[in-house]
Amino acid sequence: MTDALASRIVRNKLAAQRSALVRDAQYLADTYRRLAAELADENHLPTVPTGDSSRAAAAAQQLAQGLAELRGMQEIANTTLAAKEN
């Protein structure tokens, strides 16, 4: 297997992992919004209860950290593969 082919395979795998992570995060965010709205309707509460908003903020921060780590890994892989190609 050539280095160019190997680098393409690695890039494609990293892109697929990132896409899956973003898709999962979007699903979780949509589910959280839906459940929060249902809870608010059932209990006549504001759309996002105070305690839930802090949990949502913590989850969003964890997601952002995970995405940053994934981007970092992709940059390292791209740099390493580019160096091998040269």
N, C-alpha and C positions, 0 to 999 in steps of 0.2 A: 504494500500500500504506500502510495506516495505521501509526502508531507502535506501537499496541497489537499489531497483527498481526506487525509486525517484531520486537517484543520477545518475543512468544510463540515465533516461529520461532527466534530466537537462544537463548532458554532451552531449547527442545527440543533444539537441536543440541548445546548444552553438556551437557545431561543425558545425551544419547546417547553423547557422547564419554566422559564420566565413567563411565557404565555399561560401555562397552566396555573402558576401562582397568582397571576393577575386575575384570571378567570375565577379561581376559587375565592379570592379576596372580594371580587365584585359580587359573587353569589352570597357570601357571608354578609356583606354590607346590605345587600337588598333584603336578605332574610331578616337581618336585625331591624331594618326600617319597617318592614311589614309587621313583625312581631311587636315592635314598640307602638306602632299605630293601632294594632288590635288591642293591646293592653290599655292604651289611652282611651280608646272608644269604650271598652268594657267598664273602666273605672272612672270615666269622666275626668281624665287627667290631661295635662298639657301633652302635646305630641311626643316629647321626649322627657321622661321623668329624670330628675336631677341625678339620682344614683346611677341610672343606666347611661346617662351621657358621659359620666366619668369612665365607666367601663368601656364605652365605645371609643372614647379618646385613647385609652390605654391600648385597646386592640388595634386602633389605627396606627399608633406609634410603633407597635410591634411589627405590623405589616410593613410600614415604611422602612424599618430597620432590616427586615428580611429582604425587601426589594433592593435596598442599597447593597447588602451583602452579595446578592445575586449579580447585580451589575458589576460589582468589584471583581467577582470571580470571572465574569465574562471578559472584562477588560484584561485581566491577567492572562486568561487563556488566549485572547486575541494577540496580545503582545508577545507571548511565548511562541505562538504559532507563526507570527509574522517574522520573528527572529530566526526561526528554523527555516523558513522559506528563503531567507536571504542568505 
